[in-house]
């Protein structure tokens, strides 16, 4: 069981008229953490059941997904190849990917747009290679994310998650159980891809709200005031939030609470989707 814990914050950070809870999905695994664990679960089963020898996947230079797949490969016994968007670089996340045995191939941003072609080039059409889309997207990733509800208490009124590819939100909407019929689902966009995510989410017969105003300008965009708020949150709770995903969910919840957008006494759940290694790429931007 992943703990769902109530968080008590000073009144100047969060109004006392609401109750804040965090689902600690980040505690699944050190490197296969948060929604990465959820999204990879059924992909790993597929890889094992069909005997694939190598997994090829995609991500940016600080991708938590690449690191999770690299660790999964080392854990479950398959080779991994990471196709990295952009010019060749070295950083701590890619170092860890290599430590777990992942081969890294850097491609231009234009070439990266055609992932199937990238896959064909690095695999040379070998039949024992598994195509794993960026972020674990797809039906198997969605299936894994439906199981998040198993950890959500019945007393929760609002569930918040970060939206990148939209896979986690889609899983939450697809798997919503009857006992949570009145629990409202919120997705917080962390990049400017509203139409893509909204199109995916709207396939499910479940109400949701997609918040688009907390991207801070785009993917991985931050500012010093925002980062200072994340530091203050950690100092008050002992819980780290990554600035790219979960931090923006906290930004949304805090802002909506201050605007009194929730019913009195509402129980609000922030799903902590892990990805804390992403913080390592931004540590110098945090105010001292």
N, C-alpha and C positions, 0 to 999 in steps of 0.2 A: 504493500500500500504506500502510495506517495502522500506525504502529509499535506493536509489543507489547514493552514494555520492562520489565526486571526492576528492582524498586525495593529499595534496601538501606536499612534503617532501624535505628536504635539498638535494642538488645535490650530495653530497657524499653518500646518502642513495639510491637515485633513479635518473637515468638519466633524464634530462629535455626533451629529445627527445621523451619520451613516456608519456602517460597520465594514471594514476592509479585511478581506481574506486573500491569501496567496496560495495557489496550488503549486507546490514545489516540484514541478516537472524537471527542474534543473538537477534534481538529486537522483535521477535514474542511473546515471553513469557519469564518470569524470569527463569523458570525451564524446560518448554517444548520448548526449544529454538532451533533456527537454523534448521538444517535438521531433527532433532528429531520431530519437529512439522510436517514437511512434511511427514516423514515416518510413523507417527502414525495416521495421519488424517483418512485414509480409513480403517485402522485396528479398530479404535474406532467406525466408522460407522458400520462395520461388527459385532463388539461386541454388540453394541446396537440393531441392527436390528435382531440379532439371539438370543438375550437374555442371553448371557453368564454372569455368576455371578462373575467369577474369572479369572484373566489373570495371566498366569505364563510366566515369561521371564528370560533372562540370561544376565550376564555381569561380568566384573571384579570388584574389590573392589572400584575403583574410576569411575565406569561407569556412564556417563551422561545419557545413555539410561535407566538404572535402575531408576535413579532419575526422568526422564521425565515420565516414565510409572507410577511410584508411584504417582506423582502429577496428572497425567491424571486420574488415578483411583479415587483419592479423588475428583477431579473436576467433573467427569462424572458418578460416582456412581457405580463403580465395585471394588471388592477386588483385591489385587495384591500380588503376590508371586514372589520374586526375588531369583533365583538360582545363587549364587556368586561363581566364580571360585577361588579356593585356600583356605588356612587355615583361620579360623575365625579371623577377625580383627575388630577394631573400627576406624572410621574416620569420618570426617565431612559430606562426601557425603552419607555414609550409615546412619548416624544420621538423615539426612534430609529425606532419604527414609523411615525410621521408623516414622518420624514425620508425613508423609503423609499416614501412615497406612500399609506400605508394610511389609509382613513377609519375613524374610531373611533366606535362607538355604545355608550354605556353603558346597561345595563338593570338593573333590580332583580334581586336574587338569586332571588326567586320567579319572575319572568318568564323568567330565564335557564334555568330547569329545562325549559322547552318550547323547545328549540332550533329545531325545525321552524317554530314560529310566529314566532320571532325572525327566522329566515331569510326567511319569506314577507313580513314587514313591511318589512324593509330592501330587499328585491329587487323588491317589488310584482309578484311572479309573473313576472318576466322569465325567458325560457327560456335565456339565455346565461350564467346564474349557477351556479356550482358550490358545492355544500354540502360543506364540509370540516369534519368533526367535531373536537371539542377534542382537541388532542394528536396529530392525524393518525390517530386510531383507525379501525379497520375492516380489511377484508381486504387492501386495498392497502398500508396501513401495516404490517401483519403480514408481507406478502410482502417488503417492503423489509428488515425486520429479520431475515429468514431469512439474509440475505447477510452478517451479522456473522460467521458461522462461517468465511468465507473468510479472515478475519484472525486466527483463533485457532490457535496452534500445536498440533500433535498431542500434545505432552508435558503439556498442561494437564490437571489432575485435577478441578478445581472452577472453575466459571464463576459469577460473581456479577453481577447487574444490579439496578437500582432498579425498583420497580413503582409506577406511578401509575395509568394506565388499564389497564395489563397488556399493552399492545400489544407492547412490546419482549420481554417474557418469552414471550408467545405465539409471536412470530416465531422466537425462539431454540429453543423446543421444537419448532415445526413444521419447522424447517430442520435439525435436528440430523443430521449426516452419520454414516455407518457408522464412519469412522475415529475418531469421538469417542463411540463406543458406551459406553465406561466413564467418560466425563466427566460428573460430576454437576452439574446446573444448580440454582442457588439464586436465588430472587427475594426481594428485601428490600422489604417494604411501607414506603412513605413516608407513607401516609395510612390511615385506618381503613376500608378497603374490601376486606377479606379475602375475603368470600364472592363478590363480583363477580369479582375477579381469579382466585380459585381455580376458579370455575366455567368461566371462559374457558380457563385453563391445563389443566384436567383433560380437555379435549376431545382432547388430543394424547397419543398412546401413548408417552409419554416420562416417566421418573421425574424428579421435581423436589422441592425443598424450598422452602416459602414461609415466610419468617421475618417474624413479625408484631410482635416485641417491640422494634423499634428505631425506632418512629415518634416517640418522645419526646412522645407525647400526641396527635399528629395532623399534618395537612398543614402544612408550614412551621413546625412547632413546634421550638424549639431551647432550649438553655440555655447559660450561660456556659462551663461545663466542656466541653461538646461543641464549642462554637465555638473554645475554646482548643486543643483537640486537633486541629482542622482547621488552625489556624494553625501548630501545631507540625509537622504533616505537611508543609505547604507549605515551611516553613523547612528541613526536612530533605531535601526532594526537588526543590524548584523546580517543583512541580506544584500548581496550585490545584484544590480540590474545592468544588463548590457545596454549601451547607448544606442544601438542600432534597431533593436526590436522591442524588448520588454520595457526599456526605459521610456519609449514613446507611448506605450500602453499606460504606464503610470502617469505620464504627462496628461493624457486624455482623461483618465479617471479623476485626477486631481482637479483639472479645470472644470469638468462637468459637475463635480461635487460642489465646487465653489459657486457655480452658477445655479445650484440647487435643481439640477435636472433629474434627480432621482426622487422617488417617493420617500417620505419621512421614515427613518429606521431601516432603509434598504440594506440588504446584505450583498455586497459587491465583491466579486471574485476576479482577481488578476491571475491569469494563467502564465506562470513563469516558464517560458519556452527555452530556457538555457542559453547556450551561445555565449558564455562568459569569456571565451577566448577572444571574441571580437573586441573586447575592451582593451586588449593588449595593443591593438593597432592605433589606439587613440589616447593612450595614457598621457602623452606629452601635451595634449590639448586641454586636459583638466586643469582648472585653476588651483594653484597651491593654497 
